[in-house]
Amino acid sequence: MQHLPSNAYLSVKEYARSVHMTRAGIYKALRTERLKGYKIDGTWIIPANAVLEGRRIHDGRLIGVTELKAGDLSGFLKKRGMRLKE
């Protein structure tokens, strides 16, 4: 019987927690091959250093988009801490 190094692979739950995503999002990334993982006896394991390809950026770039889509430019700028040059 061969054993895997304990710190080399993560479960879906552990990986999801480490990248601040839902488990459903991780499963979808595994199915669409945007994330490398291995399915062993029905259980996914993910290399600890795996990188999710094409992930949405969660660094605030989408802040204010709702206001912008509604045509509220001042609300968009306010949410982002910006203002128009006068």
VEXPA-580442 format. One line per 10 residues: number of its first residue (from 1); their letters; for each residue x, y, z of C-alpha. Coordinates in steps of 0.25 Angstrom, whole numbers, plus 5000, padded with zeros to 4 digits. Layout:
N
NUM = A = X/Y/Z ~ ...
This chain:
86
1 = MQHLPSNAYL = 5000/5000/5000 ~ 5005/5014/4996 ~ 5003/5026/5005 ~ 5002/5040/5000 ~ 5010/5051/5007 ~ 5000/5058/5017 ~ 5004/5072/5013 ~ 5005/5070/4998 ~ 4990/5069/4995 ~ 4977/5076/5000
11 = SVKEYARSVH = 4963/5071/5001 ~ 4952/5080/4993 ~ 4948/5086/5006 ~ 4962/5090/5010 ~ 4965/5095/4997 ~ 4952/5103/4996 ~ 4955/5109/5009 ~ 4969/5113/5006 ~ 4965/5121/4993 ~ 4952/5126/4999
21 = MTRAGIYKAL = 4943/5119/4989 ~ 4931/5110/4991 ~ 4933/5095/4990 ~ 4923/5095/4978 ~ 4932/5105/4971 ~ 4944/5096/4973 ~ 4936/5084/4968 ~ 4932/5091/4955 ~ 4947/5096/4953 ~ 4951/5081/4954
31 = RTERLKGYKI = 4941/5076/4945 ~ 4944/5087/4934 ~ 4959/5085/4936 ~ 4962/5099/4941 ~ 4968/5092/4954 ~ 4977/5080/4954 ~ 4973/5069/4963 ~ 4971/5054/4964 ~ 4959/5046/4967 ~ 4962/5033/4975
41 = DGTWIIPANA = 4951/5024/4978 ~ 4941/5035/4977 ~ 4949/5045/4985 ~ 4956/5057/4979 ~ 4970/5061/4984 ~ 4976/5074/4980 ~ 4991/5077/4980 ~ 4994/5087/4991 ~ 5001/5096/4981 ~ 4990/5095/4970
51 = VLEGRRIHDG = 4986/5108/4963 ~ 4972/5111/4959 ~ 4972/5116/4944 ~ 4963/5127/4940 ~ 4958/5130/4954 ~ 4950/5143/4956 ~ 4958/5153/4963 ~ 4953/5156/4977 ~ 4961/5169/4980 ~ 4950/5179/4979
61 = RLIGVTELKA = 4950/5181/4964 ~ 4936/5178/4963 ~ 4932/5188/4974 ~ 4921/5198/4969 ~ 4918/5190/4956 ~ 4903/5189/4960 ~ 4903/5204/4961 ~ 4910/5206/4948 ~ 4900/5196/4941 ~ 4889/5205/4946
71 = GDLSGFLKKR = 4895/5217/4940 ~ 4899/5223/4954 ~ 4913/5228/4951 ~ 4914/5236/4964 ~ 4910/5224/4972 ~ 4920/5215/4965 ~ 4931/5225/4967 ~ 4927/5227/4982 ~ 4928/5212/4985 ~ 4942/5212/4979
81 = GMRLKE = 4946/5224/4986 ~ 4948/5232/4974 ~ 4943/5245/4968 ~ 4942/5252/4955 ~ 4952/5263/4952 ~ 4947/5276/4951
